[in-house]
Amino acid sequence: MSKLPAHRLPTRHGVSPSCVGLPAGQWHTITDFLLQRFPAIAREVWLARMASGLVVDEFGEPVTPDRPYRGHMRVYYYRALPDELRVPFEATVLFQDEHLVVADKPHFLPVTPSGHYLQETLLVRLKNQLGIDDLIPIHRIDRETAGLVLFSINPSERDAYQALFRQHKVTKHYEAIAPWREGLSVPLTHKSRIVQGEPFFRQCEAPGEPNSETHVDVLEVKGDRALYSLSPVTGKKHQLRVHMNALGLPILNDRMYPPVHPTPDDDYARPLQLLAQSIAFEDPVTGQSRQFESRLRLLLA
């Protein structure tokens, strides 16, 4: 690997380097620190990465197995998951110009690398497909949710687009299939305070000032189920799933709301019936009115 400043380190197979800060400490070598910081990664894995030039400091200098430890520095490395399972569904690129990429994400595919997912993520697949190393999502949707995800192409424009979501200047509409209850008064608005629950990946409602808001309406009723229109004003993690469950209308095939212990494994035959259906905003870079719609559909059985 050539010696490049950290911000110019290239992607490998669509994956950008990960970063870890080295705090002040008494480790003998950088390797010793990495083994303690990441106990799930074996020494042999780190040595193989170093031998391939895949671990460097912030100046692009290789980190070797015996390199002495020095704090207050950053180390960059490339992750690899040799046993990563293929997610057997494909995304569709709906739109691309010099500023944005808009993709229709399938159920079960994460947006970005984390945990057990690296190559099997929407971001890495799109980087490899489109050859755009600087691609980054402007917002996120759950791994289990299907539908629209927007990506910024140019690093200099990224914050302008992300600010739209921070400032609630984006109109988003979702669709969901959930139970129908006679006498349900719709449209309705549900507000609550959403906080991290137990375990850490599950959210819950708690007393206090609301920090989340969702508008709920019904598009179609068939038997004991309905197709709902969900319009989130805010963007809290799992917000729509938490709100629908709180209303006594858990989204069909939701593995976490209401809580089930232990959380069931993925079942590709039973995807979460939640779809990011449309998104609209005034483009802060071009000044255009942008509106995109998913080509995916949820069908009432």
C-alpha positions as CSV (number, residue, x, y, z in Angstrom):
1,M,0.0,0.0,0.0
2,S,1.4,3.4,-0.9
3,K,1.9,6.0,1.8
4,L,-1.1,8.3,1.7
5,P,-2.7,10.7,4.2
6,A,-5.4,8.9,6.0
7,H,-8.2,10.8,4.4
8,R,-7.0,9.6,1.0
9,L,-6.7,5.9,1.9
10,P,-8.5,4.0,-0.9
11,T,-11.5,1.8,-0.6
12,R,-11.0,-2.0,-1.0
13,H,-13.7,-3.9,-2.7
14,G,-16.1,-1.0,-1.9
15,V,-15.1,-0.9,1.8
16,S,-13.5,2.2,3.4
17,P,-10.9,1.8,6.1
18,S,-12.0,1.7,9.7
19,C,-10.4,3.9,12.3
20,V,-9.4,3.5,15.9
21,G,-7.8,6.2,18.2
22,L,-4.8,5.2,20.3
23,P,-5.2,6.6,23.8
24,A,-2.4,7.3,26.3
25,G,-1.4,3.9,27.7
26,Q,1.4,1.5,28.5
27,W,1.0,-1.1,25.8
28,H,4.3,-2.4,24.5
29,T,3.2,-2.5,20.9
30,I,0.3,-1.3,18.7
31,T,-0.5,-5.0,18.2
32,D,-0.9,-5.4,22.0
33,F,-3.4,-2.6,22.0
34,L,-5.4,-3.9,19.1
35,L,-5.7,-7.3,20.6
36,Q,-7.1,-5.8,23.8
37,R,-9.3,-3.3,22.0
38,F,-10.8,-6.0,19.7
39,P,-10.8,-9.2,21.7
40,A,-12.9,-11.0,19.1
41,I,-10.2,-10.6,16.4
42,A,-7.4,-13.2,16.7
43,R,-3.7,-12.2,16.7
44,E,-3.3,-14.2,13.5
45,V,-5.9,-12.0,11.8
46,W,-4.1,-8.8,12.7
47,L,-0.7,-10.3,11.6
48,A,-2.1,-11.3,8.3
49,R,-3.6,-7.8,7.8
50,M,-0.3,-6.2,8.7
51,A,1.6,-8.5,6.3
52,S,-0.7,-7.4,3.5
53,G,-0.2,-3.7,4.3
54,L,-3.8,-3.3,5.5
55,V,-3.0,-1.6,8.8
56,V,-1.5,1.9,8.7
57,D,-1.3,5.1,10.9
58,E,-2.8,8.4,10.1
59,F,0.2,9.3,7.9
60,G,0.0,6.2,5.8
61,E,2.9,4.5,7.6
62,P,2.5,0.7,7.9
63,V,1.8,-0.7,11.3
64,T,4.1,-3.7,11.8
65,P,3.7,-6.5,14.4
66,D,6.5,-5.1,16.6
67,R,5.9,-1.4,16.1
68,P,6.1,0.3,19.5
69,Y,3.0,1.8,20.9
70,R,2.4,5.6,20.8
71,G,-0.8,7.2,22.0
72,H,-2.7,10.1,20.6
73,M,-2.6,8.8,17.1
74,R,-5.1,7.1,14.8
75,V,-4.7,3.7,13.1
76,Y,-6.6,2.7,10.0
77,Y,-7.4,-0.9,9.0
78,Y,-9.5,-2.8,6.6
79,R,-12.1,-5.1,8.0
80,A,-12.8,-8.5,6.5
81,L,-15.5,-11.1,7.2
82,P,-14.5,-14.4,5.6
83,D,-17.7,-16.2,6.6
84,E,-20.1,-13.4,5.6
85,L,-23.4,-14.9,4.3
86,R,-24.9,-13.6,1.1
87,V,-28.2,-11.6,1.4
88,P,-30.2,-13.0,-1.5
89,F,-31.9,-9.9,-2.6
90,E,-30.8,-7.0,-4.9
91,A,-31.2,-3.3,-4.7
92,T,-32.3,-1.2,-7.7
93,V,-30.8,2.2,-8.6
94,L,-33.8,4.5,-9.3
95,F,-31.9,7.7,-10.0
96,Q,-28.4,9.0,-10.4
97,D,-26.9,12.4,-11.3
98,E,-23.7,14.2,-10.4
99,H,-25.1,14.9,-6.8
100,L,-27.3,12.0,-5.7
101,V,-27.9,8.3,-6.0
102,V,-31.3,7.0,-5.1
103,A,-31.7,3.3,-4.4
104,D,-34.6,0.9,-3.7
105,K,-33.3,-1.3,-0.8
106,P,-34.6,-4.8,-0.4
107,H,-35.6,-6.2,3.0
108,F,-32.8,-7.7,5.1
109,L,-30.0,-5.7,3.5
110,P,-28.2,-3.3,5.9
111,V,-27.5,0.2,4.6
112,T,-23.9,0.4,5.9
113,P,-21.3,-2.0,7.3
114,S,-21.6,-3.0,10.9
115,G,-21.4,-6.2,13.0
116,H,-21.7,-9.3,10.8
117,Y,-22.3,-7.2,7.6
118,L,-19.6,-5.8,5.4
119,Q,-19.8,-6.7,1.7
120,E,-23.5,-7.6,2.2
121,T,-24.6,-3.9,2.6
122,L,-26.3,-1.5,0.3
123,L,-23.4,1.0,0.5
124,V,-20.7,-1.4,-0.4
125,R,-22.7,-3.0,-3.1
126,L,-23.4,0.4,-4.7
127,K,-19.8,1.4,-4.4
128,N,-18.7,-1.7,-6.3
129,Q,-21.5,-1.4,-8.8
130,L,-21.2,2.3,-9.6
131,G,-17.4,2.8,-8.9
132,I,-18.0,5.8,-6.7
133,D,-15.7,5.6,-3.7
134,D,-17.0,8.8,-2.0
135,L,-20.6,7.6,-1.9
136,I,-22.2,7.9,1.5
137,P,-25.8,7.6,2.7
138,I,-27.6,10.9,3.6
139,H,-30.0,9.0,5.9
140,R,-30.6,5.5,7.1
141,I,-33.5,3.0,7.3
142,D,-33.6,-0.2,9.3
143,R,-32.0,-3.4,7.8
144,E,-35.5,-5.0,8.0
145,T,-37.2,-2.1,6.2
146,A,-37.4,-1.9,2.4
147,G,-37.5,1.2,0.2
148,L,-35.8,4.4,-0.6
149,V,-32.3,5.4,0.5
150,L,-30.5,8.5,-0.7
151,F,-26.7,8.8,-1.2
152,S,-24.5,11.8,-1.6
153,I,-21.7,11.6,-4.3
154,N,-19.6,14.7,-3.5
155,P,-18.1,15.0,0.0
156,S,-18.4,18.8,-0.2
157,E,-22.2,18.6,-0.6
158,R,-22.8,15.9,2.0
159,D,-23.5,18.2,5.0
160,A,-26.0,20.3,3.0
161,Y,-28.1,17.2,2.3
162,Q,-27.8,15.7,5.7
163,A,-28.9,19.0,7.2
164,L,-32.3,18.6,5.5
165,F,-32.9,15.6,7.7
166,R,-31.6,17.2,10.9
167,Q,-33.8,20.2,10.4
168,H,-36.9,18.1,9.4
169,K,-37.1,19.6,6.0
170,V,-37.8,16.3,4.2
171,T,-41.2,14.9,3.6
172,K,-41.2,11.1,4.1
173,H,-44.0,8.6,3.6
174,Y,-43.9,4.9,4.6
175,E,-46.4,2.2,4.1
176,A,-47.0,-0.7,6.5
177,I,-49.3,-3.7,6.9
178,A,-50.6,-4.2,10.4
179,P,-53.7,-5.3,12.2
180,W,-57.0,-3.4,11.7
181,R,-59.1,-2.5,14.7
182,E,-62.7,-1.6,14.3
183,G,-63.4,1.9,15.7
184,L,-59.9,3.1,15.1
185,S,-60.1,6.8,14.6
186,V,-57.8,7.8,11.7
187,P,-56.0,9.9,10.7
188,L,-54.2,10.2,14.0
189,T,-50.9,11.6,15.4
190,H,-48.8,9.7,17.9
191,K,-46.1,11.5,19.9
192,S,-43.9,10.0,22.6
193,R,-40.4,9.9,24.1
194,I,-38.3,7.1,22.6
195,V,-35.2,6.0,24.4
196,Q,-32.8,3.0,24.2
197,G,-34.3,-0.1,25.8
198,E,-33.0,-3.5,26.9
199,P,-31.2,-5.1,25.1
200,F,-29.5,-2.1,23.6
201,F,-30.7,-2.6,20.1
202,R,-34.4,-2.3,21.1
203,Q,-36.1,1.0,21.7
204,C,-38.9,1.8,24.0
205,E,-41.3,4.6,25.0
206,A,-40.6,6.4,28.3
207,P,-42.2,9.2,30.3
208,G,-41.1,12.7,29.5
209,E,-41.1,15.3,26.8
210,P,-41.9,13.7,23.4
211,N,-39.0,13.5,21.0
212,S,-40.8,11.6,18.2
213,E,-43.9,12.2,16.1
214,T,-45.7,10.1,13.5
215,H,-48.9,10.8,11.5
216,V,-50.9,7.6,10.8
217,D,-53.6,7.0,8.2
218,V,-55.3,4.0,6.5
219,L,-55.0,3.4,2.8
220,E,-56.9,0.0,2.6
221,V,-58.6,-2.5,4.9
222,K,-58.9,-6.2,4.1
223,G,-60.3,-8.5,6.8
224,D,-58.4,-8.1,10.0
225,R,-55.4,-6.3,8.4
226,A,-54.9,-2.8,6.9
227,L,-52.4,-1.0,4.7
228,Y,-51.3,2.1,6.7
229,S,-49.7,5.3,5.6
230,L,-47.1,6.4,8.1
231,S,-45.5,9.9,7.9
232,P,-42.7,10.5,10.5
233,V,-42.0,14.1,11.4
234,T,-38.9,13.0,13.4
235,G,-36.4,10.3,12.7
236,K,-35.8,8.3,15.9
237,K,-34.4,4.8,15.6
238,H,-37.2,2.2,15.0
239,Q,-39.7,5.1,15.4
240,L,-42.5,3.7,13.2
241,R,-42.2,0.2,14.6
242,V,-42.3,1.5,18.2
243,H,-45.2,3.8,17.6
244,M,-47.3,1.2,15.8
245,N,-46.7,-1.3,18.6
246,A,-47.7,1.3,21.2
247,L,-50.9,1.8,19.3
248,G,-51.6,-1.9,19.6
249,L,-51.0,-2.3,15.8
250,P,-47.6,-4.1,15.6
251,I,-46.3,-4.2,12.0
252,L,-46.7,-7.6,10.4
253,N,-43.6,-9.9,10.8
254,D,-41.8,-7.5,13.2
255,R,-39.4,-9.6,15.2
256,M,-38.7,-7.0,17.9
257,Y,-42.0,-5.0,18.5
258,P,-43.6,-6.4,20.6
259,P,-40.5,-7.8,22.3
260,V,-39.9,-11.5,21.8
261,H,-37.1,-13.2,23.8
262,P,-34.8,-14.3,22.3
263,T,-35.2,-12.3,19.2
264,P,-36.0,-14.7,16.3
265,D,-33.5,-15.2,13.5
266,D,-34.2,-13.7,10.0
267,D,-36.9,-15.5,8.0
268,Y,-36.6,-14.5,4.3
269,A,-40.1,-15.8,3.7
270,R,-41.5,-13.3,6.3
271,P,-40.1,-9.8,5.7
272,L,-41.1,-6.9,7.9
273,Q,-44.1,-5.3,6.2
274,L,-42.6,-1.8,6.2
275,L,-41.7,0.2,3.1
276,A,-40.0,3.6,2.7
277,Q,-42.4,4.6,-0.1
278,S,-41.6,8.2,-1.0
279,I,-39.4,11.1,-0.2
280,A,-39.5,14.8,-1.2
281,F,-37.4,17.9,-0.5
282,E,-36.0,21.1,-1.9
283,D,-32.4,20.3,-3.1
284,P,-30.0,22.6,-1.2
285,V,-27.4,22.3,-4.0
286,T,-29.4,22.6,-7.2
287,G,-32.5,24.4,-5.9
288,Q,-34.7,21.8,-7.6
289,S,-37.8,20.2,-6.1
290,R,-36.9,16.5,-5.7
291,Q,-39.4,13.7,-5.3
292,F,-38.7,10.0,-5.5
293,E,-41.0,7.0,-5.1
294,S,-40.2,3.3,-4.5
295,R,-41.1,0.7,-7.1
296,L,-41.6,-1.9,-4.4
297,R,-45.1,-2.7,-3.1
298,L,-46.7,-4.2,0.0
299,L,-49.8,-6.3,-0.7
300,L,-52.6,-7.1,1.6
301,A,-53.2,-10.9,1.5
